[in-house]
Amino acid sequence: MMYGDRRKDPKKGLLLYLKEPSMKVIPAEHIHQKGLIQMRNEMAYYISRQVVKTADDTGMTFNLGRLPEPISNTRACQKCPQLINCAIYQREVESRPLTGGAMAGLVNESLGHLTPDHMMYFVQWCLMLDLETQTDQSKKTVANIWCKSSVDREEGGECLGGMVLETGGGQF
Ligand code: SF4
């Protein structure tokens, strides 16, 4: 699907089962491709709003943006490795009303052992990571690792080129 403009459409796709793990070749029908594109667009929408910037007289404030609607399914959420992160996010970032659905009980249940300070630490840590990612993307610092010499990147303040670490009498 991704290179359909350059190659013949194979009309097949790969389905990966993460838990088994196994991969199967399946027919990629139009309706499935449509669903994938819609999901991709939805993800792109939320990723582009990872950090929300607001400005007022006192200065600039950065906050985490919202995530897509949680699936809130008892069977899936109870065993989800992201349950605690997801619950903190719903409570501390999105202030989602916990009315009905599996997450209503799971949020309180999974966060019972955490204090407000623990949760705030997590939220601020996530915000720092997102801000760092945005900066990297805008400066293309990751792409530059492959595309520019260390001398050029050092001039732009992106790295220390030709660094030598010394310890005691040796050099490595
Ligand atoms: S706990 Fe959150 S991330 Fe995990 S499956 Fe449920 S809604 Fe999705």
Residues whose N, C-alpha, C, O or C-beta is under 5 A from the ligand:
A	BS01	SF4	P70 I71 S72 A76 C77 C80 Q82 L83 C86
